[in-house]
Amino acid sequence: MRYYSPEYKQWIKTIFQRDNFTCQWPGCNKKSKLNAHHINKWSDFPGLRYNLNNGITLCKQHHDNIKNMEEAYAPFFFKILANKNNKNLKGKNNDRGNTERTRKTRRK
């Protein structure tokens, strides 16, 4: 059995939560047999091991598909995360706008 440190377990949990326990491969919405994949390899980038921007949720099938080609897929995964972050920022900005409109409406 593989040992996972508490820090590593927390990293996995946080990646899964951020990605809504869903494979992030475009068009795949699997929610089972998930892996928290290190975009930059664990062995090659020890300083990024617990960096949340260096992880993405993949189902077993997609994780297996990229085996031994991880470096080639890194830009693809970083783009997925960037798009996800942009959507989250837009949503937060819209929420602020809605809150502001609600405040103005209440003052009338």
N, C-alpha and C positions, 0 to 999 in steps of 0.2 A: 504494500500500500504506500502511496506517495504521501509525504508529509507537506502540509501547507502551513506556513507561519500565520499567526493571527493577522499580520499586516497584509499578507497575500490574500487571505480569505476575504478581508475587508475590501481590497482592491477588486476582486472578482464580483463581490456583492454589489459594489457601487457601479461597476461597468454594466452589470445586468439591469440594475434599477434604472440607470440613465437611458438604456436602450429598451426599456419597457419589456424586459425578458423576451426579446424577439430578435431573431437573426436579422442583421442589418444589410445583408446582401440584397441588392435591388430586386424586387419581385418575390422575395422569399419572406414569408411571415411565420416561419416555424417558431414554436415556443417550447420545444422540447429538445433534449440532447444538445444543450447549448455549451459553447466554449467561450471563455473570455480570452480573446486572442491578443497577444502583444504584437502591435504593428511593426515596431522595431524589435528585433529578436531579444529575448530575455538574456541569452548568453553573450550577445554582442554589445548590448547597451544596458549595463547594470544600473546606471544612473536614471534610467527611464522605467525601471521595473514596476514602480508603483505610481507612475504618472498616469492620471486618468485620460490624458490626451493621447496616450500610447496604447489604448485598449479599445477593442470593438467586439461586440457580441456576434458570434457566428454559430450556426447550427453545425453539427458534426459533419454533415455532407460537404458544406462549403469550406469548413476548416480542413477537412481531408483533401479537398480539391486543390488547395493552394500549397499543400505540403511541398517543401523544397523549392518553392517559388515565392516565398514570403517577401523578399526584397522587391521583386517586380510588382507586387500588389500594394506596397506601402503607399504610393501616391494615390491610388484608387481609394484606399481606406481613409486616408487623411481628407480627401475630397468629400467622402460621405459624411465624415464628422464635421467638416466645415459647413456643409449644407445644413446639417442638423442644427448646428449652433446658430446659423443665420436665421433659420425658422424659429428657433426658441427666442432669439432676440426680438424678432418682429412680433411674436406673440406677446412678449412682455411689454413692448412699446405700445401695442394695441390695448393691452390691459390698462396701462397707465392713462391712455387717452380716454378710455371708457370711464375710468375712475374720475378723471377731471371733468368729463361731461356730466357725470352723475352729481358731482359736487356743485357744478354751476346750476343744474336743474333744481337741486334742493334749495338753493339760495333764493330762487324766484318766488 
